[in-house]
């Protein structure tokens, strides 16, 4: 297993992007596999990948941010397939049910 964390810099030395690779495939379990930055260091975009397929089961797989940090756009993917608005809403409901169930199991509800 070959895990790599690559950092790409602009000519001025600022970080342009970071990428996480596993066996030559974009892949990261605990966060986005690609993060791009504005020159000031704030995050421009995040891309989640598993085995080089865009994928995120608990949120959007692509997020783009404005300079002020607000979310500009989101795109949801599971196993490399873009979700429809209806599928996104169904997934959000499922995630909320899972969250509530977990809270009930630990006695916080």
DRENPA-3360 file (N, C-alpha, C; in nm, 2 decimals, always signed):
BEGIN
1 = XXXXXXXX = +0.08/-0.12/+0.00/+0.00/+0.00/+0.00/+0.09/+0.12/+0.00 ~ +0.07/+0.21/-0.10/+0.15/+0.33/-0.11/+0.06/+0.45/-0.09 ~ +0.07/+0.52/+0.02/+0.00/+0.64/+0.06/+0.08/+0.76/+0.03 ~ +0.03/+0.86/-0.04/+0.11/+0.98/-0.07/+0.02/+1.11/-0.04 ~ +0.08/+1.21/+0.02/+0.02/+1.34/+0.04/+0.11/+1.44/-0.04 ~ +0.05/+1.49/-0.15/+0.12/+1.58/-0.23/+0.08/+1.73/-0.21 ~ +0.18/+1.82/-0.21/+0.15/+1.96/-0.20/+0.20/+2.03/-0.32 ~ +0.12/+2.11/-0.38/+0.15/+2.18/-0.50/+0.16/+2.33/-0.47;
9 = XXXXXXXX = +0.27/+2.40/-0.50/+0.28/+2.54/-0.46/+0.29/+2.63/-0.59 ~ +0.25/+2.75/-0.57/+0.26/+2.85/-0.67/+0.40/+2.91/-0.67 ~ +0.43/+2.99/-0.77/+0.57/+3.04/-0.78/+0.61/+3.13/-0.66 ~ +0.51/+3.18/-0.60/+0.54/+3.27/-0.48/+0.55/+3.19/-0.35 ~ +0.54/+3.05/-0.36/+0.55/+2.96/-0.25/+0.42/+2.93/-0.18 ~ +0.31/+3.00/-0.21/+0.19/+2.97/-0.14/+0.13/+2.84/-0.19 ~ +0.06/+2.77/-0.11/+0.00/+2.64/-0.15/-0.12/+2.66/-0.24 ~ -0.11/+2.59/-0.36/-0.22/+2.60/-0.45/-0.32/+2.48/-0.43;
17 = XXXXXXXX = -0.26/+2.36/-0.40/-0.35/+2.25/-0.37/-0.28/+2.14/-0.29 ~ -0.36/+2.06/-0.23/-0.31/+1.94/-0.16/-0.38/+1.82/-0.22 ~ -0.32/+1.70/-0.23/-0.38/+1.58/-0.28/-0.34/+1.46/-0.20 ~ -0.43/+1.37/-0.18/-0.40/+1.25/-0.11/-0.42/+1.13/-0.21 ~ -0.32/+1.04/-0.22/-0.33/+0.93/-0.32/-0.30/+0.80/-0.24 ~ -0.37/+0.70/-0.28/-0.34/+0.56/-0.23/-0.33/+0.47/-0.35 ~ -0.21/+0.41/-0.36/-0.18/+0.32/-0.48/-0.21/+0.39/-0.61 ~ -0.17/+0.51/-0.63/-0.19/+0.59/-0.75/-0.33/+0.62/-0.79;
25 = XXXXXXXX = -0.42/+0.63/-0.69/-0.56/+0.67/-0.70/-0.59/+0.78/-0.60 ~ -0.66/+0.88/-0.65/-0.70/+0.98/-0.55/-0.79/+0.91/-0.45 ~ -0.76/+0.93/-0.32/-0.83/+0.85/-0.22/-0.80/+0.91/-0.08 ~ -0.91/+0.93/-0.01/-0.90/+0.97/+0.13/-1.02/+0.94/+0.21 ~ -1.01/+0.88/+0.33/-1.12/+0.84/+0.40/-1.17/+0.94/+0.50 ~ -1.08/+1.03/+0.55/-1.12/+1.12/+0.66/-1.12/+1.27/+0.62 ~ -1.15/+1.29/+0.49/-1.16/+1.43/+0.44/-1.15/+1.43/+0.29 ~ -1.15/+1.55/+0.23/-1.14/+1.56/+0.09/-1.00/+1.51/+0.04;
33 = XXXXXXXX = -1.00/+1.45/-0.08/-0.87/+1.40/-0.14/-0.80/+1.51/-0.22 ~ -0.87/+1.62/-0.25/-0.81/+1.73/-0.32/-0.87/+1.86/-0.25 ~ -0.78/+1.94/-0.21/-0.81/+2.07/-0.15/-0.74/+2.18/-0.23 ~ -0.81/+2.28/-0.29/-0.74/+2.39/-0.36/-0.76/+2.51/-0.27 ~ -0.66/+2.60/-0.28/-0.66/+2.72/-0.20/-0.65/+2.85/-0.28 ~ -0.72/+2.96/-0.23/-0.69/+3.09/-0.29/-0.55/+3.13/-0.24 ~ -0.50/+3.23/-0.31/-0.36/+3.28/-0.27/-0.35/+3.32/-0.13 ~ -0.46/+3.37/-0.06/-0.45/+3.41/+0.08/-0.45/+3.29/+0.17;
41 = XXXXXXXX = -0.47/+3.17/+0.12/-0.47/+3.05/+0.20/-0.60/+3.00/+0.24 ~ -0.71/+3.07/+0.21/-0.84/+3.02/+0.24/-0.88/+2.92/+0.13 ~ -0.97/+2.83/+0.17/-1.01/+2.72/+0.08/-1.09/+2.76/-0.03 ~ -1.06/+2.72/-0.15/-1.13/+2.75/-0.28/-1.23/+2.63/-0.31 ~ -1.18/+2.51/-0.30/-1.26/+2.39/-0.33/-1.21/+2.27/-0.26 ~ -1.30/+2.17/-0.24/-1.27/+2.04/-0.18/-1.34/+1.94/-0.27 ~ -1.26/+1.83/-0.30/-1.31/+1.72/-0.37/-1.29/+1.59/-0.30 ~ -1.40/+1.51/-0.27/-1.38/+1.38/-0.20/-1.38/+1.27/-0.31;
49 = XXXXXXXX = -1.28/+1.18/-0.29/-1.26/+1.07/-0.37/-1.24/+0.94/-0.29 ~ -1.29/+0.83/-0.34/-1.25/+0.70/-0.29/-1.21/+0.62/-0.42 ~ -1.09/+0.56/-0.42/-1.05/+0.48/-0.54/-1.06/+0.56/-0.67 ~ -1.03/+0.69/-0.67/-1.04/+0.78/-0.79/-1.18/+0.80/-0.84 ~ -1.28/+0.76/-0.76/-1.42/+0.79/-0.79/-1.47/+0.90/-0.70 ~ -1.54/+1.00/-0.75/-1.59/+1.10/-0.66/-1.70/+1.04/-0.58 ~ -1.68/+1.05/-0.44/-1.77/+0.98/-0.35/-1.77/+1.05/-0.21 ~ -1.89/+1.07/-0.16/-1.90/+1.11/-0.02/-2.04/+1.07/+0.03;
57 = XXXXXXXX = -2.05/+1.00/+0.13/-2.18/+0.95/+0.18/-2.24/+1.04/+0.28 ~ -2.17/+1.14/+0.33/-2.22/+1.22/+0.44/-2.22/+1.37/+0.40 ~ -2.22/+1.40/+0.27/-2.22/+1.54/+0.23/-2.19/+1.55/+0.08 ~ -2.17/+1.67/+0.03/-2.14/+1.69/-0.11/-1.99/+1.64/-0.13 ~ -1.97/+1.58/-0.25/-1.84/+1.54/-0.29/-1.75/+1.65/-0.35 ~ -1.82/+1.76/-0.39/-1.75/+1.87/-0.45/-1.81/+2.00/-0.38 ~ -1.73/+2.08/-0.32/-1.77/+2.20/-0.26/-1.68/+2.31/-0.30 ~ -1.74/+2.42/-0.35/-1.66/+2.54/-0.39/-1.70/+2.65/-0.30;
65 = XXXXXXXX = -1.60/+2.73/-0.26/-1.62/+2.84/-0.17/-1.59/+2.98/-0.23 ~ -1.67/+3.08/-0.18/-1.64/+3.22/-0.22/-1.52/+3.26/-0.13 ~ -1.46/+3.38/-0.17/-1.35/+3.43/-0.09/-1.39/+3.45/+0.06 ~ -1.51/+3.48/+0.08/-1.55/+3.51/+0.22/-1.58/+3.38/+0.30 ~ -1.56/+3.26/+0.24/-1.58/+3.13/+0.31/-1.72/+3.07/+0.29 ~ -1.81/+3.15/+0.23/-1.94/+3.09/+0.22/-1.94/+2.99/+0.10 ~ -2.03/+2.89/+0.11/-2.04/+2.79/+0.00/-2.10/+2.85/-0.12 ~ -2.03/+2.83/-0.23/-2.07/+2.88/-0.36/-2.15/+2.78/-0.44;
73 = XXXXXXXX = -2.10/+2.65/-0.43/-2.18/+2.54/-0.50/-2.14/+2.41/-0.43 ~ -2.23/+2.31/-0.45/-2.21/+2.18/-0.40/-2.26/+2.08/-0.50 ~ -2.19/+1.97/-0.52/-2.23/+1.86/-0.61/-2.22/+1.73/-0.53 ~ -2.32/+1.65/-0.53/-2.32/+1.53/-0.45/-2.29/+1.41/-0.54 ~ -2.20/+1.32/-0.50/-2.17/+1.19/-0.57/-2.16/+1.08/-0.48 ~ -2.20/+0.96/-0.52/-2.18/+0.83/-0.46/-2.12/+0.74/-0.56 ~ -2.01/+0.68/-0.53/-1.95/+0.58/-0.62/-1.93/+0.63/-0.76 ~ -1.89/+0.76/-0.78/-1.87/+0.82/-0.91/-1.99/+0.87/-0.98;
81 = XXXXXXXX = -2.11/+0.85/-0.92/-2.23/+0.89/-0.99/-2.30/+1.01/-0.92 ~ -2.32/+1.11/-1.00/-2.38/+1.23/-0.95/-2.53/+1.21/-0.91 ~ -2.56/+1.26/-0.79/-2.70/+1.24/-0.74/-2.79/+1.35/-0.79 ~ -2.92/+1.31/-0.80/-3.03/+1.40/-0.84/-3.07/+1.47/-0.71 ~ -3.15/+1.58/-0.72/-3.20/+1.65/-0.61/-3.28/+1.56/-0.52 ~ -3.36/+1.48/-0.57/-3.44/+1.38/-0.50/-3.35/+1.28/-0.42 ~ -3.25/+1.23/-0.48/-3.16/+1.14/-0.42/-3.08/+1.21/-0.30 ~ -3.05/+1.34/-0.32/-2.98/+1.42/-0.22/-3.07/+1.43/-0.10;
89 = XXXXXXXX = -3.19/+1.47/-0.12/-3.29/+1.48/-0.01/-3.31/+1.35/+0.06 ~ -3.32/+1.24/-0.01/-3.33/+1.11/+0.06/-3.21/+1.08/+0.14 ~ -3.09/+1.11/+0.09/-2.97/+1.08/+0.17/-2.96/+1.17/+0.29 ~ -3.00/+1.30/+0.28/-3.00/+1.39/+0.40/-3.10/+1.33/+0.50 ~ -3.21/+1.28/+0.47/-3.31/+1.22/+0.56/-3.24/+1.10/+0.63 ~ -3.18/+1.02/+0.55/-3.12/+0.90/+0.60/-3.01/+0.94/+0.70 ~ -2.93/+1.04/+0.67/-2.82/+1.08/+0.76/-2.88/+1.14/+0.89 ~ -2.99/+1.21/+0.88/-3.05/+1.27/+1.00/-3.10/+1.15/+1.09;
97 = XXXXXXXX = -3.16/+1.05/+1.03/-3.21/+0.94/+1.11/-3.10/+0.87/+1.18 ~ -2.99/+0.85/+1.10/-2.87/+0.78/+1.16/-2.82/+0.86/+1.28 ~ -2.81/+0.99/+1.27/-2.76/+1.08/+1.37/-2.85/+1.07/+1.50 ~ -2.98/+1.08/+1.48/-3.08/+1.07/+1.59/-3.07/+0.93/+1.65 ~ -3.06/+0.83/+1.58/-3.05/+0.69/+1.63/-2.92/+0.68/+1.72 ~ -2.81/+0.74/+1.67/-2.69/+0.73/+1.75/-2.70/+0.81/+1.88 ~ -2.77/+0.92/+1.88/-2.79/+1.00/+2.00/-2.88/+0.93/+2.10 ~ -2.98/+0.85/+2.05/-3.06/+0.77/+2.13/-2.99/+0.66/+2.20;
105 = XXXXX = -2.90/+0.60/+2.12/-2.82/+0.48/+2.17/-2.72/+0.53/+2.29 ~ -2.67/+0.65/+2.28/-2.58/+0.69/+2.38/-2.65/+0.77/+2.49 ~ -2.79/+0.77/+2.48/-2.87/+0.83/+2.59/-2.87/+0.99/+2.59 ~ -2.84/+1.05/+2.48/-2.84/+1.19/+2.47/-2.97/+1.25/+2.42 ~ -3.07/+1.17/+2.40/-3.20/+1.22/+2.36/-3.31/+1.17/+2.46;
% end
